[in-house]
Amino acid sequence: MRKPYITAPLALALALALGVLGLTGCSAAEEEPVAGEQTSDEAVVIKVGASPTPHAEILEQVVEDLAAEGFELEIIEYTDYVLPNTGVEAGEIDANYFQHTPYLDDFNAENGTSIVSAASIHFEPLGLYGGKTDAIDDLADGAKIAVPNDATNEARALLLLEQEGLLTLKEGAGIKATVNDIAENPKNIEFVEVEAAAVPAMLADVDMAVINGNYALSAGISVVDALAIEASDGLAADTYANIVAVAEGNENDPGVQALVKALTSEKIRSFIEQEYNGSVVAVF
Protein backbone atom coordinates (compact mmCIF):
# COMPACT_ATOMS: atom_id res chain seq x y z
CA MET A 1 0.00 0.00 0.00
CA ARG A 2 1.33 3.43 -0.86
CA LYS A 3 1.90 5.85 2.05
CA PRO A 4 0.02 9.17 1.94
CA TYR A 5 2.08 11.78 0.26
CA ILE A 6 2.08 15.33 1.74
CA THR A 7 3.68 18.09 -0.22
CA ALA A 8 5.62 20.88 1.50
CA PRO A 9 2.97 23.52 0.72
CA LEU A 10 0.25 21.26 2.11
CA ALA A 11 2.27 20.61 5.27
CA LEU A 12 2.71 24.33 5.78
CA ALA A 13 -1.01 24.96 5.34
CA LEU A 14 -1.88 22.22 7.84
CA ALA A 15 0.57 23.57 10.41
CA LEU A 16 -0.85 27.05 10.12
CA ALA A 17 -4.40 25.75 10.45
CA LEU A 18 -3.54 23.70 13.54
CA GLY A 19 -1.76 26.66 15.05
CA VAL A 20 -4.75 28.94 14.56
CA LEU A 21 -7.09 26.32 16.02
CA GLY A 22 -4.83 25.86 19.01
CA LEU A 23 -4.65 29.57 19.69
CA THR A 24 -8.41 29.95 19.34
CA GLY A 25 -9.03 27.09 21.77
CA CYS A 26 -6.67 28.61 24.34
CA SER A 27 -8.35 32.02 24.08
CA ALA A 28 -11.81 30.54 24.56
CA ALA A 29 -10.69 28.67 27.67
CA GLU A 30 -9.16 31.79 29.17
CA GLU A 31 -12.30 33.86 28.52
CA GLU A 32 -14.73 31.35 29.99
CA PRO A 33 -16.16 32.88 33.21
CA VAL A 34 -15.44 31.22 36.52
CA ALA A 35 -18.51 30.07 38.46
CA GLY A 36 -19.74 32.83 40.78
CA GLU A 37 -17.55 35.48 39.16
CA GLN A 38 -19.20 38.77 38.23
CA THR A 39 -19.01 39.55 34.50
CA SER A 40 -18.41 43.06 33.21
CA ASP A 41 -22.02 43.60 32.13
CA GLU A 42 -23.67 42.11 35.20
CA ALA A 43 -24.32 43.91 38.52
CA VAL A 44 -24.66 42.03 41.79
CA VAL A 45 -27.95 42.91 43.50
CA ILE A 46 -27.86 43.88 47.17
CA LYS A 47 -31.29 43.80 48.83
CA VAL A 48 -31.55 45.97 51.93
CA GLY A 49 -34.61 46.36 54.15
CA ALA A 50 -35.07 49.77 55.75
CA SER A 51 -37.47 52.07 57.54
CA PRO A 52 -38.65 54.84 55.17
CA THR A 53 -37.21 57.72 57.21
CA PRO A 54 -34.32 58.32 57.50
CA HIS A 55 -32.85 54.93 56.59
CA ALA A 56 -34.24 54.49 53.08
CA GLU A 57 -33.53 58.15 52.35
CA ILE A 58 -29.90 57.69 53.34
CA LEU A 59 -29.63 54.51 51.29
CA GLU A 60 -30.93 56.35 48.22
CA GLN A 61 -27.83 58.53 48.41
CA VAL A 62 -25.47 55.59 47.81
CA VAL A 63 -27.26 53.93 44.86
CA GLU A 64 -24.93 55.50 42.29
CA ASP A 65 -21.82 54.91 44.41
CA LEU A 66 -22.59 51.21 44.60
CA ALA A 67 -23.43 51.04 40.90
CA ALA A 68 -19.95 52.37 40.18
CA GLU A 69 -18.59 49.41 42.17
CA GLY A 70 -20.70 46.90 40.24
CA PHE A 71 -23.58 46.54 42.72
CA GLU A 72 -27.27 47.24 42.22
CA LEU A 73 -28.89 48.41 45.45
CA GLU A 74 -32.50 47.34 45.91
CA ILE A 75 -34.15 49.14 48.83
CA ILE A 76 -37.16 47.43 50.40
CA GLU A 77 -39.11 49.64 52.80
CA TYR A 78 -40.71 48.27 55.96
CA THR A 79 -42.93 50.04 58.47
CA ASP A 80 -42.49 47.52 61.29
CA TYR A 81 -39.56 46.23 63.35
CA VAL A 82 -40.02 42.49 62.78
CA LEU A 83 -40.09 41.71 59.05
CA PRO A 84 -36.71 43.30 58.25
CA ASN A 85 -35.06 40.88 60.68
CA THR A 86 -37.00 37.78 59.68
CA GLY A 87 -36.17 38.66 56.07
CA VAL A 88 -32.43 38.71 56.82
CA GLU A 89 -32.62 35.47 58.79
CA ALA A 90 -34.49 33.74 55.96
CA GLY A 91 -32.08 35.03 53.32
CA GLU A 92 -34.81 37.00 51.56
CA ILE A 93 -32.79 40.20 51.92
CA ASP A 94 -29.04 40.67 52.35
CA ALA A 95 -29.09 43.28 55.10
CA ASN A 96 -31.30 45.67 56.98
CA TYR A 97 -30.83 49.18 58.26
CA PHE A 98 -33.38 50.33 60.83
CA GLN A 99 -32.42 49.25 64.35
CA HIS A 100 -29.90 49.62 67.14
CA THR A 101 -27.92 46.85 68.82
CA PRO A 102 -29.97 46.52 72.05
CA TYR A 103 -33.13 45.98 70.00
CA LEU A 104 -31.33 43.43 67.82
CA ASP A 105 -29.98 41.60 70.88
CA ASP A 106 -33.50 41.33 72.30
CA PHE A 107 -34.85 40.16 68.95
CA ASN A 108 -32.19 37.46 68.62
CA ALA A 109 -32.84 36.25 72.18
CA GLU A 110 -36.61 36.11 71.72
CA ASN A 111 -36.62 34.58 68.24
CA GLY A 112 -33.55 32.34 68.17
CA THR A 113 -32.08 34.28 65.24
CA SER A 114 -28.40 34.90 64.48
CA ILE A 115 -28.23 38.43 63.12
CA VAL A 116 -25.21 40.65 63.76
CA SER A 117 -24.07 44.22 63.22
CA ALA A 118 -21.84 44.95 60.24
CA ALA A 119 -21.39 48.66 61.08
CA SER A 120 -22.80 51.56 63.09
CA ILE A 121 -24.06 54.40 60.91
CA HIS A 122 -26.09 56.99 62.79
CA PHE A 123 -27.86 57.91 65.99
CA GLU A 124 -31.39 59.27 66.26
CA PRO A 125 -31.79 61.16 69.54
CA LEU A 126 -35.08 60.60 71.34
CA GLY A 127 -36.79 63.86 72.07
CA LEU A 128 -39.34 65.02 74.62
CA TYR A 129 -41.96 67.08 72.83
CA GLY A 130 -44.74 69.26 74.17
CA GLY A 131 -48.37 68.38 73.56
CA LYS A 132 -50.98 69.98 75.81
CA THR A 133 -48.11 71.29 77.94
CA ASP A 134 -45.23 73.08 76.24
CA ALA A 135 -42.74 73.51 79.08
CA ILE A 136 -41.29 70.96 81.50
CA ASP A 137 -41.69 73.32 84.45
CA ASP A 138 -45.41 73.64 83.66
CA LEU A 139 -46.20 69.94 83.98
CA ALA A 140 -49.10 69.51 86.41
CA ASP A 141 -49.49 66.74 88.96
CA GLY A 142 -50.83 63.65 87.19
CA ALA A 143 -49.73 64.81 83.72
CA LYS A 144 -49.73 62.23 80.93
CA ILE A 145 -46.58 61.44 78.96
CA ALA A 146 -46.62 59.03 76.03
CA VAL A 147 -43.59 56.72 75.68
CA PRO A 148 -42.66 53.89 73.28
CA ASN A 149 -43.71 50.49 74.62
CA ASP A 150 -40.89 48.31 73.20
CA ALA A 151 -38.27 47.32 75.76
CA THR A 152 -35.26 49.28 74.55
CA ASN A 153 -36.96 52.50 73.49
CA GLU A 154 -39.07 52.67 76.65
CA ALA A 155 -35.88 52.45 78.70
CA ARG A 156 -34.37 55.30 76.68
CA ALA A 157 -37.50 57.38 77.21
CA LEU A 158 -37.40 56.84 80.96
CA LEU A 159 -33.68 57.65 81.09
CA LEU A 160 -34.38 60.88 79.22
CA LEU A 161 -37.13 61.80 81.67
CA GLU A 162 -34.77 61.01 84.54
CA GLN A 163 -32.16 63.22 82.86
CA GLU A 164 -34.68 66.07 83.03
CA GLY A 165 -35.48 65.45 86.70
CA LEU A 166 -39.02 64.16 86.15
CA LEU A 167 -38.43 60.78 87.77
CA THR A 168 -35.83 58.59 89.43
CA LEU A 169 -35.17 55.02 88.37
CA LYS A 170 -34.12 52.18 90.63
CA GLU A 171 -30.38 51.79 90.87
CA GLY A 172 -28.99 49.64 88.06
CA ALA A 173 -32.15 49.74 85.92
CA GLY A 174 -30.19 51.26 83.02
CA ILE A 175 -31.08 50.29 79.46
CA LYS A 176 -33.45 47.58 80.70
CA ALA A 177 -35.66 50.00 82.65
CA THR A 178 -39.45 49.81 82.47
CA VAL A 179 -42.14 51.81 84.25
CA ASN A 180 -41.92 49.18 87.01
CA ASP A 181 -38.39 50.41 87.73
CA ILE A 182 -39.47 53.93 88.63
CA ALA A 183 -38.39 54.60 92.23
CA GLU A 184 -39.64 58.19 92.49
CA ASN A 185 -42.32 59.96 90.49
CA PRO A 186 -42.82 63.31 92.25
CA LYS A 187 -45.34 64.65 89.74
CA ASN A 188 -47.30 61.37 89.65
CA ILE A 189 -46.88 61.25 85.89
CA GLU A 190 -49.14 58.80 84.08
CA PHE A 191 -47.20 56.97 81.38
CA VAL A 192 -49.12 56.12 78.23
CA GLU A 193 -47.29 53.20 76.64
CA VAL A 194 -47.88 52.81 72.89
CA GLU A 195 -46.06 51.43 69.86
CA ALA A 196 -43.17 53.71 68.92
CA ALA A 197 -44.62 54.52 65.50
CA ALA A 198 -47.91 55.63 67.08
CA VAL A 199 -46.44 58.08 69.62
CA PRO A 200 -46.45 61.17 67.32
CA ALA A 201 -50.19 60.74 66.72
CA MET A 202 -50.74 60.80 70.50
CA LEU A 203 -49.09 64.19 70.96
CA ALA A 204 -52.32 66.21 70.90
CA ASP A 205 -53.93 63.94 73.51
CA VAL A 206 -51.18 63.95 76.14
CA ASP A 207 -49.16 66.59 77.94
CA MET A 208 -45.89 65.45 76.43
CA ALA A 209 -44.44 62.57 74.43
CA VAL A 210 -41.05 60.95 73.98
CA ILE A 211 -40.63 60.31 70.26
CA ASN A 212 -38.02 58.34 68.31
CA GLY A 213 -36.04 60.46 65.87
CA ASN A 214 -37.19 58.63 62.74
CA TYR A 215 -40.86 58.80 63.71
CA ALA A 216 -40.55 62.48 64.57
CA LEU A 217 -39.13 63.08 61.10
CA SER A 218 -41.93 61.08 59.46
CA ALA A 219 -44.49 63.17 61.34
CA GLY A 220 -42.85 66.45 60.34
CA ILE A 221 -41.65 67.16 63.88
CA SER A 222 -38.26 68.87 64.09
CA VAL A 223 -35.74 68.10 66.79
CA VAL A 224 -35.24 71.84 67.25
CA ASP A 225 -38.74 71.89 68.78
CA ALA A 226 -37.88 69.27 71.39
CA LEU A 227 -37.99 70.30 75.05
CA ALA A 228 -35.13 67.88 75.73
CA ILE A 229 -33.07 65.37 73.73
CA GLU A 230 -30.52 62.66 74.39
CA ALA A 231 -26.94 63.89 74.18
CA SER A 232 -25.34 62.96 70.85
CA ASP A 233 -21.94 62.25 72.43
CA GLY A 234 -23.10 60.25 75.43
CA LEU A 235 -23.87 56.66 76.35
CA ALA A 236 -27.14 56.69 74.41
CA ALA A 237 -25.42 57.62 71.15
CA ASP A 238 -22.92 54.81 71.58
CA THR A 239 -25.46 52.23 72.73
CA TYR A 240 -28.30 53.09 70.39
CA ALA A 241 -26.51 53.82 67.13
CA ASN A 242 -28.47 52.48 64.16
CA ILE A 243 -26.67 49.66 62.41
CA VAL A 244 -26.44 47.72 59.18
CA ALA A 245 -27.42 44.20 60.24
CA VAL A 246 -26.73 40.94 58.40
CA ALA A 247 -26.95 37.22 58.99
CA GLU A 248 -24.03 35.98 61.07
CA GLY A 249 -21.15 35.03 58.80
CA ASN A 250 -22.02 37.55 56.09
CA GLU A 251 -20.23 40.52 57.63
CA ASN A 252 -17.34 40.25 55.13
CA ASP A 253 -19.47 39.60 52.07
CA PRO A 254 -18.20 41.90 49.26
CA GLY A 255 -21.64 43.45 48.79
CA VAL A 256 -22.01 44.13 52.50
CA GLN A 257 -18.55 45.66 52.68
CA ALA A 258 -19.28 47.87 49.69
CA LEU A 259 -22.54 48.97 51.32
CA VAL A 260 -20.80 49.81 54.60
CA LYS A 261 -18.04 51.71 52.80
CA ALA A 262 -20.62 53.81 50.96
CA LEU A 263 -22.69 54.52 54.07
CA THR A 264 -19.66 55.62 56.12
CA SER A 265 -18.34 58.09 53.57
CA GLU A 266 -17.90 61.83 54.01
CA LYS A 267 -20.62 62.25 51.40
CA ILE A 268 -23.14 60.58 53.72
CA ARG A 269 -21.88 62.45 56.78
CA SER A 270 -22.51 65.74 54.94
CA PHE A 271 -25.92 64.59 53.73
CA ILE A 272 -27.02 63.64 57.24
CA GLU A 273 -25.84 66.95 58.71
CA GLN A 274 -27.52 69.05 56.03
CA GLU A 275 -30.72 67.06 55.63
CA TYR A 276 -31.72 66.29 59.22
CA ASN A 277 -30.52 69.29 61.25
CA GLY A 278 -29.69 67.27 64.39
CA SER A 279 -32.56 64.76 64.20
CA VAL A 280 -30.04 62.24 62.84
CA VAL A 281 -26.35 62.26 63.80
CA ALA A 282 -23.57 60.34 62.04
CA VAL A 283 -21.48 58.19 64.40
CA PHE A 284 -18.66 57.08 62.06
PyMOL commands that set and color helices and strands:
alter all, ss='L'
color gray80, all
select helices_A, chain A and resi 8-31+52-60+63-68+83-90+101-111+136-138+151-163+174-176+179-181+196-205+213-218+223-225+235-239+254-263+266-276
alter helices_A, ss='H'
color red, helices_A
select strands_A, chain A and resi 44-50+71-77+95-100+115-123+127-130+144-148+168-169+182-184+190-194+208-211+228-229+242-247+281-282
alter strands_A, ss='S'
color yellow, strands_A
deselect
rebuild
show_as cartoon
